[in-house]
Amino acid sequence: MRFYIVHELRGIATPDSGRMRVRASCPLSPAQAEALAGALATLPGIIVARVTPRLGSLLFFYEDQQSREDALTLFVGAGDEQSPLAHLEIPGDDPAPGPGEATLTEGLLPVFQYVFVRPLLPMALRIVNSVISAVPFLFKGVQAVLRGALNVDVLDAAAIGASLIMRDFRTVSLLTLLLGLGETLEYWTRRRSMATLTESLALNVENVWLLVDDTEVSVPLAQVKEDDLVVVRDGGSIPVDGVVEKGCAVVNQSSMTGEPLGVKRTVGASVFAGTVVEEGSLVIRARHVGDGTRLRQVVKFIEESETLKAGIQGKYERLADMAVPFTFGLAAVVWLLTRDFRRAASVLLVDYSCAL
């Protein structure tokens, strides 16, 4: 197993920071994905790690050149056949949920606690809970300042810190709740959307029928080669890209073209992996198999489109970060004119809500 860099964006927070997407030469098992993401997250300077096992894709953010090199070294080691990551498997038929797949309920639990449990707690316990929930966001803001970055993380920390100074613990709890809930919903929605899309494009074919010397033989899909004759009957999914060698059938190509009605395919017509024979039977001469099929190209295009969207997102995140110094400047002006800390803090809180 090898890893390849498919996209990299530099200068997100600082000139040496960035984001990188790497891709394995083969799909990852859920256990491999979890182990790799966990190992990457333990490296100093790695901010985020997200893995898509079915695509063998991994996205992470790094803070400087050293953390980038450490991550690449990890991938080189993980690609070694002797690495434990290459031999991880999950027992049983049903894989355990991947990271983030079951986090929606966990993310909504703090909302329930804030609305129904918090009012019943003693005041001292509420204060302790507010401070504890604020610590991770304060820590992220301090880290950003130490890196010399004045970004949205600093603004979040400032808004929460100002509320702590004013002893407005209810606001602290609300701010941290909204931040955590927003991150949870974004992460869960992205993962579920990608998983659903990948599942809808999956072939779900393990064995196919090959015509060998006028005899039909069942073989695993992985053993099909170019120029093999593949037999597909009513209700079967076409597992390869190829040309109809024999037969006539109505093929549903909605997964490839979006056409709502089946299309008649006869000798000499092209057919594609992922389409379904609705009526009739076909003998197809395989032209492209595995990663060479158009279906696999669609999956690759989806991954590249997600990367492009992420690049645009990074651009606007940088624009948002550029506005943060002006927010602090406005808060300073308000304090100089009014000498009222609460009014100055309100500027931070208002811009915090806009960023959220």
Protein Blocks (a to p, Z undefined) as FASTA:
>chain_A
ZZddfbdcehklmmkbccdddddfbdcdfklmmmmmmmmmmpghiabdcddfknopacdd
dfblklmmmmmmmmmmmmpmklmklmgccedjbdcddehjlmmmmmmmmmmmmmmmmmmp
cfklmmmmmmmmmmmmmmmmmmmmmnopacfklmmmmmmmmmmmnopaklmmmmmmmmmm
mmmmmmmmmmmmmmmmmmmmpgoiabdcddeehiacdddfklpcehiacdddehiacfbd
cddfbdcddddfklmnopabdcdddehiacdehiacfbdcdddddfbgcjlpmklmmmmm
mmmmmmmmmmmmmmmmmmmmmmmmmmmmmmmmmmmmnopaklmmmmmmmmmmmmZZ
